């Protein structure tokens, strides 16, 4: 598994089954489950969202599948939203020593009539650079033929000094070139707080036709740069924007590992020039980082402004122990031309976090309204699906996950960790836990 400095998903899973919170008013509730994962053979624990390709949904599960015993090494699946029919296209660790990769935390991207993704672990391990992560290898970029399910390893990461290691999130396609991040690796001799001894992470470009990878930026463990990026990049007019979970100019966020509370950065892919636009915990208020800390999610651009979430931070903490008096997360806006950040909403504004807590996923824009999820909080403790007006900061809880979890009947799922997608007015997403078999779900919601 990954070398996390905070237990991100486990806390959400445990709290969803342990907490029963009083009801809160919601604007509407029109959520339904398309598929409940069962582990073997159809996968378990989807950490990433789904994509839509010609009316079919495609995604990954980090665990489950036909290989690696009861836990499974993960899958790529397809799902027909009209019939709810799910099909496993590929089960990872089908090759000796998991040369094909395992534990795909990242989602997929459609390019060149194939599906491209990344597995956190596995691949060709030339120098044992990533054994620190318990993964035995540094991860891969892979492609899947959606018609046949055939998998091809496009690139095996090599880790420390020479390459990236342990990719967590999805690739993006910009004019035929794939861009992505790795949480560790890179060519800098950096320790990164002791939790990333194989480097601080990197940004890279990859030619899907040749498999040639180009390192664009290696993060550094200092007060100028962020490190350990867990989020996808976005492309805006030829500039790539992203977040790092830690690093940056400010401390005081309480993580106890290394320096900094996370950053928003920009990258010129042609010049390879990276610049930090904002370092979190620049606004300290009431003993917490009022502007947020630890952004795990990707950004979204709307009318020249960048919008995102932070997992912790913000000034509110109403009765949920997992926030640890550090704030329960924020939705923020950032002006990339000025580097000014504004908190639009701080979670746990309502008592016992009925409005949600700890957003791990990013936001999507649907006709000027932002939609997202939180991994915890809500009426039943299993997270929420919400909408937010970026002009007023008004947040509306649309659905609370985790109903019935105390009785192991979380039929609608709990702990959503991934971005939503909008397909013709219907939102689709995944939950990492819950469902009929407590192994996660794919769900739909009609605003």
Order of alpha helices (4+ residues) and beta strands (2+ residues): alpha-beta-beta-beta-beta-beta-beta-beta-beta-beta-beta-beta-beta-beta-beta-beta-beta-beta-beta-beta-beta-beta-beta-beta-beta-beta-beta-beta-beta-beta-beta-beta-beta-beta-beta
